[in-house]
């Protein structure tokens, strides 16, 4: 968007730095504890099955998926998918990531309100995230051309992007809650030994920082839109 002053890009710099740091942190922490075998000899799939069964979720299937850190819980078919470095590996990283995804399965089973809200926001955000900036751009160009409706259109773009911010705002506590459930169950079910708890917590904490960074980036972009709107008023 070359028309407005590029000074607004400054708003994004802290969030960009945080995002790079968070990605580096999760990669380094995951790789470090991928080299540490858990004393119980559980694979990621073993740990996931143990946690699911202990919570009455025997019918929830566990699938293997390709890629790295592509692990996820799918509420559409109530399944847990674990990536190659997790499903058959016996590391601290593998069991921590696997149990985190099972945390989402437990949330889903218990009707965790924030998870339901996030799932309901997904299709809406998938639509609005692609339209918010183009709508704002068209509004900005119309404002530059003297069309009064341009300001209204730009405001609509801001509102659309606000849904993206809301999604990330809801996602963060959902992910933190899943990690807390995972760590608690890993301890209670004997999936990790007392000596391994700190490593598992570090893996989960590093992963959580990526969601903090995503929220920070969304908020920075929202502030940037508001700053652009203010400079054109």
C-alpha positions as CSV (number, residue, x, y, z in Angstrom):
1,X,0.0,0.0,0.0
2,X,2.4,2.7,-1.2
3,X,0.0,5.6,-0.9
4,X,0.1,6.1,2.9
5,X,3.2,7.0,4.8
6,X,5.4,4.0,5.5
7,X,6.0,5.1,9.1
8,X,3.2,2.7,10.1
9,X,5.5,-0.2,9.3
10,X,7.4,0.7,12.5
11,X,4.4,-0.6,14.4
12,X,5.1,-4.1,13.1
13,X,8.7,-4.3,14.0
14,X,8.4,-5.5,17.6
15,X,5.8,-8.2,16.6
16,X,8.1,-9.4,13.7
17,X,11.0,-9.7,16.0
18,X,8.9,-11.6,18.6
19,X,7.6,-13.9,15.8
20,X,11.1,-14.8,14.6
21,X,12.3,-15.3,18.2
22,X,9.3,-17.6,19.0
23,X,9.8,-19.7,15.9
24,X,13.5,-20.1,16.7
25,X,12.7,-20.9,20.3
26,X,10.2,-23.6,19.6
27,X,12.5,-25.2,16.9
28,X,15.6,-25.2,19.2
29,X,13.6,-26.5,22.2
30,X,11.8,-29.2,20.3
31,X,15.1,-30.3,18.6
32,X,16.9,-30.3,22.0
33,X,14.4,-32.5,23.7
34,X,13.9,-34.6,20.7
35,X,17.4,-36.0,21.5
36,X,16.3,-36.8,25.1
37,X,14.7,-40.3,25.4
38,X,11.9,-40.4,28.0
39,X,12.6,-43.0,30.7
40,X,9.2,-44.7,30.3
41,X,10.0,-45.6,26.7
42,X,6.7,-44.1,25.5
43,X,6.3,-43.0,21.9
44,X,4.2,-40.0,21.1
45,X,1.4,-42.3,20.1
46,X,1.8,-44.4,23.3
47,X,1.5,-41.3,25.4
48,X,-1.4,-40.0,23.5
49,X,-3.3,-43.3,23.8
50,X,-2.6,-43.5,27.5
51,X,-3.9,-40.0,28.1
52,X,-7.0,-40.4,25.9
53,X,-7.9,-43.7,27.4
54,X,-7.5,-42.3,31.0
55,X,-10.1,-39.6,30.1
56,X,-12.6,-42.0,28.6
57,X,-11.7,-41.2,25.0
58,X,-10.9,-44.7,23.9
59,X,-12.8,-44.1,20.6
60,X,-10.7,-41.1,19.6
61,X,-8.3,-42.4,16.8
62,X,-4.7,-41.4,16.5
63,X,-3.4,-40.8,12.9
64,X,0.1,-40.3,11.6
65,X,0.6,-37.3,9.3
66,X,3.7,-36.1,7.4
67,X,5.7,-33.1,8.2
68,X,7.3,-31.5,11.3
69,X,5.1,-29.9,14.0
70,X,2.0,-30.6,11.9
71,X,0.4,-32.2,14.9
72,X,-3.2,-31.3,15.5
73,X,-6.6,-32.2,16.9
74,X,-9.4,-32.2,14.4
75,X,-12.8,-31.5,16.0
76,X,-14.6,-32.4,12.7
77,X,-13.9,-36.1,13.1
78,X,-12.7,-36.1,16.7
79,X,-9.2,-37.4,15.9
80,X,-5.6,-36.6,17.0
81,X,-3.0,-36.5,14.3
82,X,0.7,-36.7,15.1
83,X,3.6,-35.8,12.9
84,X,6.6,-38.0,11.9
85,X,9.0,-36.7,14.6
86,X,6.3,-37.3,17.2
87,X,4.1,-40.4,16.5
88,X,6.8,-43.1,16.8
89,X,9.5,-41.3,18.7
90,X,10.3,-41.9,22.3
91,X,11.6,-38.4,23.2
92,X,10.5,-35.8,25.7
93,X,9.4,-33.5,22.8
94,X,7.4,-36.3,21.2
95,X,5.3,-37.1,24.3
96,X,4.9,-33.4,25.3
97,X,3.5,-32.5,21.8
98,X,1.3,-35.6,21.6
99,X,-0.2,-34.9,25.1
100,X,-0.8,-31.3,24.2
101,X,-3.0,-32.4,21.2
102,X,-4.8,-34.8,23.5
103,X,-5.5,-31.8,25.8
104,X,-7.6,-30.4,22.9
105,X,-9.4,-33.7,22.6
106,X,-10.3,-33.4,26.3
107,X,-11.4,-29.8,25.8
108,X,-13.7,-30.9,22.9
109,X,-15.2,-33.8,24.9
110,X,-15.9,-31.5,27.9
111,X,-17.4,-28.7,25.8
112,X,-14.7,-26.2,26.7
113,X,-16.3,-22.9,25.8
114,X,-13.3,-21.1,24.3
115,X,-12.5,-24.1,22.1
116,X,-16.1,-24.0,20.8
117,X,-15.9,-20.3,20.2
118,X,-12.6,-20.7,18.3
119,X,-14.0,-23.6,16.2
120,X,-17.0,-21.4,15.3
121,X,-14.7,-18.5,14.3
122,X,-12.5,-20.5,12.0
123,X,-14.7,-20.4,8.8
124,X,-15.5,-16.7,9.4
125,X,-11.9,-15.8,9.9
126,X,-10.8,-17.8,6.9
127,X,-13.0,-15.6,4.9
128,X,-12.4,-12.2,6.5
129,X,-8.6,-12.5,6.9
130,X,-8.2,-12.5,3.1
131,X,-10.6,-9.6,2.5
132,X,-9.8,-7.2,5.3
133,X,-6.7,-5.6,3.8
134,X,-8.0,-5.4,0.2
135,X,-11.2,-3.8,1.5
136,X,-9.2,-1.3,3.5
137,X,-7.0,-0.6,0.5
138,X,-10.0,0.1,-1.8
139,X,-11.4,2.4,0.9
140,X,-8.1,4.2,1.1
141,X,-7.9,4.7,-2.6
142,X,-11.5,6.0,-2.6
143,X,-10.7,8.4,0.2
144,X,-7.7,9.7,-1.9
145,X,-10.0,10.2,-4.8
146,X,-12.5,12.2,-2.7
147,X,-15.2,9.6,-2.3
148,X,-16.9,9.9,1.0
149,X,-17.8,6.2,1.1
150,X,-14.0,5.4,1.2
151,X,-13.8,6.1,4.9
152,X,-16.7,3.8,5.6
153,X,-15.2,1.1,3.5
154,X,-11.9,1.4,5.3
155,X,-13.7,1.1,8.6
156,X,-15.3,-2.1,7.3
157,X,-11.8,-3.4,6.6
158,X,-10.8,-2.7,10.2
159,X,-13.8,-4.5,11.5
160,X,-13.1,-7.5,9.3
161,X,-9.5,-7.6,10.6
162,X,-10.9,-7.3,14.1
163,X,-12.3,-10.8,13.8
164,X,-8.8,-12.0,13.0
165,X,-7.6,-10.4,16.2
166,X,-10.5,-11.9,18.1
167,X,-9.5,-15.4,16.8
168,X,-6.0,-15.1,18.0
169,X,-7.2,-13.6,21.3
170,X,-9.4,-16.7,21.9
171,X,-6.7,-19.1,20.6
172,X,-4.1,-18.2,23.1
173,X,-6.0,-19.3,26.3
174,X,-7.2,-22.4,24.4
175,X,-3.6,-23.4,23.7
176,X,-2.4,-22.5,27.2
177,X,-5.2,-24.6,28.7
178,X,-4.3,-27.6,26.5
179,X,-0.7,-27.4,27.6
180,X,-1.6,-27.1,31.3
181,X,-3.9,-30.2,30.9
182,X,-1.1,-32.0,29.1
183,X,1.6,-31.4,31.7
184,X,-0.8,-32.2,34.6
185,X,-1.8,-35.5,33.0
186,X,1.7,-36.4,32.0
187,X,2.6,-36.2,35.7
188,X,-0.5,-37.8,37.1
189,X,-0.4,-40.7,34.6
190,X,3.3,-41.3,35.0
191,X,4.1,-40.5,31.4
192,X,7.1,-38.5,32.6
193,X,9.3,-39.0,35.6
194,X,9.8,-36.2,38.0
195,X,13.2,-35.5,36.4
196,X,11.6,-35.1,33.0
197,X,8.9,-32.7,34.0
198,X,11.0,-29.6,33.5
199,X,11.9,-30.6,30.0
200,X,8.3,-31.3,29.0
201,X,7.3,-28.0,30.4
202,X,9.9,-26.2,28.4
203,X,8.7,-27.8,25.2
204,X,5.1,-26.8,25.9
205,X,6.1,-23.3,27.0
206,X,8.2,-22.7,23.8
207,X,5.2,-23.8,21.7
208,X,2.9,-21.4,23.5
209,X,5.2,-18.5,22.6
210,X,4.3,-19.0,19.0
211,X,0.6,-18.2,19.8
212,X,1.7,-15.2,21.9
213,X,3.6,-14.0,18.8
214,X,0.7,-14.6,16.5
215,X,-1.6,-12.5,18.8
216,X,1.0,-9.7,19.0
217,X,1.3,-9.7,15.2
218,X,-2.4,-9.5,14.7
219,X,-2.7,-6.6,17.3
220,X,0.2,-4.8,15.6
221,X,-1.6,-5.0,12.2
222,X,-4.8,-3.8,13.7
223,X,-3.0,-0.8,15.3
224,X,-1.4,-0.2,11.9
225,X,-4.8,0.0,10.2
226,X,-6.1,2.3,12.8
227,X,-3.0,4.5,12.4
228,X,-3.4,4.7,8.7
229,X,-7.1,5.6,9.1
230,X,-6.2,8.3,11.6
231,X,-3.5,9.8,9.2
232,X,-6.0,10.0,6.4
233,X,-8.8,11.6,8.4
